[in-house]
Amino acid sequence: MEWTVAGVSAVGAEIEVLPVALRARLLRLLETVENVGLEVLRAPHVRHLEGKLWELRVRAKGGIVRGIYVTATGGDWLCCTS
């Protein structure tokens, strides 16, 4: 299954102001999702909440970032909030 990661503009702005290490780790994890799919990643990075809702957790120098994501048809996902 092919995955596409998309986000609303507000999320992009939040990602831009993250510390460099956190932003790099987050972007690397999102790239991994596009390459291998959401189901391949496991805790502590990804946790299924319920239904189509998933949580992505990123830890790196500078802190922790969590985002809630919703899967959409065809295996795509959309970042709702971070």
Protein Blocks (a to p, Z undefined) as FASTA:
>chain_A
ZZdddddfklmmmmmmpcfklmmmmmmmmmmmmmnojklpccfkbccfbhjbccddddde
hiacdddddddehhiacdfbZZ
